[in-house]
């Protein structure tokens, strides 16, 4: 898109992608936090240039051992991921609005327990109750794959084929060549972090003071609408459900619908803040 440019940097020893607007302004920067198996790359495909063209300074972190960020993956904890986000957020010119997807939504929720932010958006996020629902569903549907996950302490068997990537992340509308391409970018996920979002370190919404907005995808097979509404209830708000979109709403065929919805929420928040001055 015209009007933004990409910068790739190692910030606090982590890969951070950024796309900046042509002119500086007083809008809060956006910090995107990816979910399991993904990296900063998933935001740069569509969302980062889109929001940079709207005048936002956009940044996307690759959590440790994801993307081009260094680190040891298997025993990286959810608290480690929160520390990564805190380092990058503290290094930005001003406190960012955090946008977390899936497991990244869980990371954002944990971050907000001990840090303030102008606002946070949870996209197809794991609910405060964690991933027990999806885990049981996967174990029933793919018992041999689940056994492989447990025996190898690796989460990659969950997403290691294009068929699985299509089932869990994308709608039928996304062309097969794009599914194949995105599936090829997916990597393993920390088994320790999986245990944390299963039961060991779940979010505590009562500790969060930051305004939280919740968006869900109606075709999401990982966190269905019931989970999205439960998340919204926990944060004393209502959920925005996006029709036609699957779990990876930032990459799916109708990604622009999600981006437009987020832009509308951000604009409304900025308008309210301006009106309160």
C-alpha positions as CSV (number, residue, x, y, z in Angstrom):
1,X,0.0,0.0,0.0
2,X,1.1,3.5,-0.7
3,X,1.9,5.7,2.3
4,X,3.8,3.2,4.6
5,X,7.1,1.5,4.7
6,X,8.5,-1.5,6.5
7,X,11.3,-1.6,8.9
8,X,12.7,-4.8,10.3
9,X,14.7,-4.5,13.5
10,X,16.0,-6.5,16.4
11,X,14.6,-4.7,19.4
12,X,15.6,-6.0,22.8
13,X,17.0,-9.1,20.9
14,X,13.6,-9.7,19.4
15,X,12.4,-9.4,15.8
16,X,10.1,-6.4,15.5
17,X,8.5,-5.4,12.2
18,X,7.2,-1.9,11.8
19,X,5.4,0.1,9.2
20,X,5.2,3.8,9.8
21,X,2.9,6.5,8.4
22,X,4.2,9.2,6.1
23,X,3.6,11.9,8.7
24,X,3.9,11.8,12.5
25,X,0.8,12.3,14.6
26,X,-0.5,11.9,18.1
27,X,-2.2,8.5,17.6
28,X,-1.1,5.8,19.9
29,X,1.1,3.2,18.2
30,X,-0.3,-0.3,17.6
31,X,1.7,-3.3,18.9
32,X,0.5,-6.7,17.3
33,X,1.1,-9.9,19.2
34,X,0.8,-13.1,17.2
35,X,-0.6,-16.5,18.3
36,X,0.8,-20.0,18.5
37,X,2.7,-21.3,15.5
38,X,2.9,-17.8,13.9
39,X,5.3,-14.9,13.9
40,X,5.3,-11.2,13.2
41,X,5.0,-12.0,9.5
42,X,1.3,-12.8,9.8
43,X,0.5,-9.1,10.6
44,X,2.6,-7.6,7.9
45,X,0.7,-9.4,5.1
46,X,-2.3,-7.1,5.3
47,X,-2.9,-5.4,8.7
48,X,0.3,-3.4,9.2
49,X,0.3,-1.6,5.9
50,X,-3.5,-1.0,6.2
51,X,-3.2,0.7,9.6
52,X,0.0,2.6,8.7
53,X,-2.0,4.1,5.8
54,X,-4.6,5.2,8.3
55,X,-1.8,7.1,10.2
56,X,-0.9,4.6,12.9
57,X,2.7,3.6,13.7
58,X,2.5,-0.2,13.6
59,X,4.8,-2.7,15.2
60,X,4.6,-6.5,15.3
61,X,6.7,-8.7,17.6
62,X,8.0,-12.2,17.0
63,X,7.9,-13.7,20.5
64,X,11.1,-15.5,21.5
65,X,12.0,-18.5,19.3
66,X,9.4,-17.4,16.8
67,X,10.0,-15.8,13.4
68,X,13.6,-14.4,13.5
69,X,13.7,-14.0,17.3
70,X,16.3,-16.0,19.1
71,X,15.5,-18.3,22.0
72,X,14.8,-21.9,23.1
73,X,11.2,-22.8,22.3
74,X,10.1,-25.9,24.1
75,X,10.1,-24.6,27.6
76,X,9.4,-20.9,26.9
77,X,6.6,-19.9,29.3
78,X,3.7,-17.6,28.9
79,X,5.4,-15.3,31.4
80,X,8.5,-15.2,29.1
81,X,6.2,-14.1,26.2
82,X,4.7,-11.4,28.5
83,X,8.2,-10.2,29.3
84,X,9.0,-10.0,25.5
85,X,5.9,-7.8,24.9
86,X,6.8,-5.6,27.9
87,X,10.3,-5.0,26.6
88,X,9.1,-4.0,23.2
89,X,6.2,-1.9,24.5
90,X,8.6,0.0,26.8
91,X,10.9,0.8,23.9
92,X,8.3,2.4,21.7
93,X,7.9,6.2,21.5
94,X,4.6,6.1,23.5
95,X,2.5,3.4,25.2
96,X,0.9,1.2,22.5
97,X,-2.5,-0.1,22.0
98,X,-2.0,-3.9,22.1
99,X,-3.7,-6.2,19.6
100,X,-3.4,-9.9,20.4
101,X,-4.5,-12.9,18.3
102,X,-5.3,-16.4,19.7
103,X,-2.6,-17.3,22.1
104,X,-1.3,-13.8,21.6
105,X,-4.6,-12.6,23.1
106,X,-3.7,-14.6,26.2
107,X,-0.3,-13.0,26.3
108,X,-1.9,-9.6,26.1
109,X,-4.4,-10.5,28.9
110,X,-1.5,-11.5,31.1
111,X,0.5,-8.4,30.2
112,X,-2.4,-6.2,31.2
113,X,-2.5,-7.8,34.7
114,X,0.6,-5.8,35.6
115,X,0.8,-3.1,32.9
116,X,-1.5,-0.3,31.7
117,X,-2.1,0.5,28.1
118,X,-4.4,3.0,26.2
119,X,-6.5,0.1,25.1
120,X,-6.3,-3.6,24.0
121,X,-8.0,-5.6,21.3
122,X,-8.4,-9.3,21.5
123,X,-8.9,-11.0,18.1
124,X,-10.1,-14.6,18.0
125,X,-8.4,-14.8,21.4
126,X,-8.1,-17.6,23.8
127,X,-10.7,-17.0,26.6
128,X,-9.6,-16.6,30.2
129,X,-10.6,-20.2,30.8
130,X,-7.8,-21.3,28.4
131,X,-7.6,-23.8,25.7
132,X,-9.1,-26.9,27.4
133,X,-12.1,-26.9,25.0
134,X,-10.0,-26.9,21.9
135,X,-7.6,-29.5,23.4
136,X,-10.4,-31.9,24.2
137,X,-11.9,-31.4,20.8
138,X,-8.6,-32.1,19.0
139,X,-7.9,-35.1,21.2
140,X,-11.3,-36.7,20.3
141,X,-11.0,-35.9,16.6
142,X,-7.3,-36.7,16.1
143,X,-6.3,-39.1,18.9
144,X,-3.2,-40.3,17.1
145,X,-2.0,-36.8,16.5
146,X,-2.7,-35.8,20.1
147,X,-0.7,-38.8,21.3
148,X,2.1,-37.6,19.1
149,X,1.9,-34.2,20.7
150,X,2.1,-35.7,24.2
151,X,4.9,-38.2,23.3
152,X,7.1,-35.6,21.5
153,X,6.3,-32.5,23.6
154,X,5.7,-30.8,20.3
155,X,2.7,-28.8,19.2
156,X,3.6,-29.0,15.5
157,X,1.5,-32.1,14.8
158,X,-1.6,-30.0,15.3
159,X,-0.8,-27.9,12.2
160,X,1.7,-29.8,10.2
161,X,-0.4,-30.4,7.0
162,X,-2.2,-27.9,4.7
163,X,-5.4,-29.7,5.5
164,X,-5.1,-29.0,9.2
165,X,-4.1,-25.4,8.6
166,X,-7.2,-25.0,6.4
167,X,-9.4,-26.6,9.0
168,X,-8.2,-24.6,12.0
169,X,-7.2,-21.2,10.5
170,X,-8.9,-20.4,7.2
171,X,-12.3,-20.3,5.6
172,X,-13.1,-22.2,2.4
173,X,-12.9,-18.9,0.5
174,X,-9.1,-18.5,0.9
175,X,-7.4,-19.8,-2.3
176,X,-5.5,-23.1,-1.9
177,X,-2.2,-21.5,-3.0
178,X,-2.4,-19.0,-0.2
179,X,-3.3,-21.7,2.4
180,X,-0.2,-23.6,1.2
181,X,1.9,-20.6,1.5
182,X,0.7,-19.6,4.9
183,X,0.9,-23.2,6.2
184,X,4.5,-23.2,5.1
185,X,5.2,-20.3,7.5
186,X,3.9,-22.1,10.5
187,X,6.4,-23.4,13.1
188,X,6.3,-25.4,16.3
189,X,5.0,-23.9,19.6
190,X,6.3,-24.1,23.1
191,X,4.9,-27.1,25.1
192,X,5.4,-25.2,28.3
193,X,3.3,-22.3,27.0
194,X,0.7,-24.8,26.0
195,X,0.6,-26.1,29.6
196,X,0.3,-22.5,30.8
197,X,-2.7,-21.7,28.6
198,X,-4.2,-25.1,29.4
199,X,-4.2,-24.6,33.1
200,X,-1.0,-23.4,34.8
201,X,-1.1,-19.7,34.1
202,X,-4.5,-18.5,33.0
203,X,-5.6,-14.9,32.7
204,X,-7.1,-13.1,35.7
205,X,-9.5,-10.5,34.2
206,X,-10.3,-8.9,37.6
207,X,-6.7,-7.6,37.7
208,X,-7.0,-5.7,34.4
209,X,-7.8,-1.9,34.4
210,X,-7.2,-1.3,30.7
211,X,-10.3,-1.0,28.4
212,X,-10.5,-4.3,26.4
213,X,-12.3,-4.8,23.1
214,X,-13.2,-8.3,21.9
215,X,-13.6,-9.5,18.3
216,X,-14.4,-12.9,17.1
217,X,-14.8,-14.8,13.8
218,X,-18.1,-16.7,13.3
219,X,-16.3,-19.5,11.4
220,X,-13.6,-19.9,14.0
221,X,-13.1,-23.7,14.8
222,X,-10.6,-23.0,17.6
223,X,-12.4,-20.4,19.7
224,X,-16.1,-20.4,18.5
225,X,-18.5,-17.6,19.2
226,X,-19.4,-19.0,22.7
227,X,-15.8,-18.7,23.8
228,X,-15.6,-15.1,22.3
229,X,-18.7,-14.0,24.2
230,X,-17.3,-15.6,27.4
231,X,-14.1,-13.5,26.9
232,X,-16.1,-10.3,26.5
233,X,-18.2,-11.0,29.5
234,X,-15.1,-11.6,31.6
235,X,-13.9,-8.1,30.6
236,X,-17.2,-6.4,31.1
237,X,-17.9,-5.7,27.5
238,X,-19.7,-7.1,24.5
239,X,-18.1,-9.0,21.6
240,X,-18.1,-7.9,17.9
241,X,-18.6,-11.0,15.8
242,X,-17.4,-10.9,12.2
243,X,-19.3,-13.1,9.7
244,X,-17.5,-15.1,7.0
245,X,-14.1,-15.1,8.8
246,X,-12.2,-18.0,10.2
247,X,-9.6,-18.0,13.0
248,X,-6.8,-16.2,11.2
249,X,-8.8,-13.2,10.5
250,X,-5.7,-11.1,9.6
251,X,-4.9,-13.5,6.8
252,X,-8.3,-14.9,5.7
253,X,-10.1,-14.0,2.5
254,X,-12.2,-11.3,4.2
255,X,-9.3,-9.8,6.2
256,X,-10.4,-6.3,5.2
257,X,-13.7,-6.8,7.1
258,X,-11.7,-7.4,10.2
259,X,-9.4,-4.5,9.6
260,X,-12.3,-2.2,8.9
261,X,-14.0,-3.3,12.2
262,X,-10.8,-2.7,14.2
263,X,-10.3,0.7,12.5
264,X,-13.9,1.7,13.4
265,X,-13.3,0.7,17.1
266,X,-10.0,2.6,17.2
267,X,-11.6,5.7,15.6
268,X,-14.5,5.6,18.1
269,X,-12.0,5.3,20.9
270,X,-10.0,8.3,19.6
271,X,-13.1,10.3,19.2
272,X,-14.2,9.7,22.8
273,X,-10.7,10.6,24.1
274,X,-10.8,13.8,22.1
275,X,-14.2,14.7,23.4
276,X,-13.1,14.2,27.0
277,X,-10.2,16.7,26.8
